[in-house]
Amino acid sequence: MDFTADQELNRYNLAFPQSAVQPVPSTIAAAATIAPTHIMTFITGTTQVATISPPMPGYHELTLVFTNASPGALLTSGNIQRAGQPVQNVPVKLYYDPVSAKYWVGSVSGVV
């Protein structure tokens, strides 16, 4: 993956700590492929997520919060390393490994 000028401008949206000038966390609809643009993203709907479009090419972390009472599962058919069932309003931490090009799901407290 190439590092573009847009990724350079947006990389601070994926860094921490966040400053007051960074955009607030976004909300996107669940889909087979999602494209978060912020370190924390709220996911609506029940569609299963198989692929996350990396917002930058290097190592980064994302937090997804599924807001639906019955969120769709995380699938391994795309670039998610471990399948799981998110729980409503419980943050799921994901760690992107650019070598394997996979998102590794964090602690099991966010996925049951």
N, C-alpha and C positions, 0 to 999 in steps of 0.2 A: 504494500500500500504506500502510495506517495504522500508526502507531507505537503499539504497545500497552504496557501496564504490564509484561507478561511479557517483551516484547522489551527493555524498559529494564533489567529485572533480569538478563536473560541476555546483555546486550551485552558484559559483561566476559569471558564465555566465548569471545568472538570477538576479543578484544583481545590485544595483546602488549605487554609481557611478561605471562605468567600468574603468578599468585601461588600459594602452597601451598594456599590455600582454594578455588581453582577446581576444578571436577570434572576428572577425568582424561579424555583423549580417549575417545570412544565408538566402538563397533563396531556397524554397521548392515548389514543385508542389501542387496545390490544389487537395484534395482527400476527400473522405467521412471521413477519419481519418487522421489527420496530427500530426506530432511529432516535435514541435519546440524544439531547444536545446539552444536558445539564447533569451534574453529578448526582442529583436526586430527581427522579421522574415518577410521577403518578401514572398508573396504567388503569384505564377503565375497560369494562367489557369482559367477555368470557372466552375470547379466542385464545387458543394455545400459542405460545411463543416458541419458535424454533431458532430464529436467527436474530441477533442484535447487530445492527450496522455500527461498527466502531466509529465514534466521533473523532478519533485520532489514532495514528498508527502505533504508537508506543504503549507501554504499560499504563493503565489507568484503572480506576475503580468507579463503579456505578452503584447506586442504590435505587432499587425499584420498589414501589409501594403499590400493590394491587388493591384497588378500592371496591371492586365488585364482591358481593357476598359469596359468589362461586367463581373465582377467577380460573382461567385456563391454566393448564400445566406448562412447565418449562420442559421443552423437548430436546433430545440430543441429535435430532436429524439435521440440525444446522450447526451453529458454532457455540452451543452451550455444552459444557463438558459433562454435567450431571443433571439428569432429569429430576423433577420434583414438582410438588403441588404447593404453590404459594398460598398463604393464608391472608384473608382480608385485613388490610391495614397493618400488616407486619412487614417491616422493611426486609428486603432481600439484598444482601451485598454480593456484588459480582466483581471479580478481578480478572482483567484482560491480560492474557499472556500472548505477546506478539510472536513468540517462537512457534507455539502450537496453533495460534490464531483462534483460541478458544476462550470463552468466559468461564471461569471457575466459580461455582456457587459457594458462597461463604458458609457461615455457621448454620447448622440444622435448625436453629431457633426460628429462622425465617422460612424454612421449607420443611414440610412434614410429609 
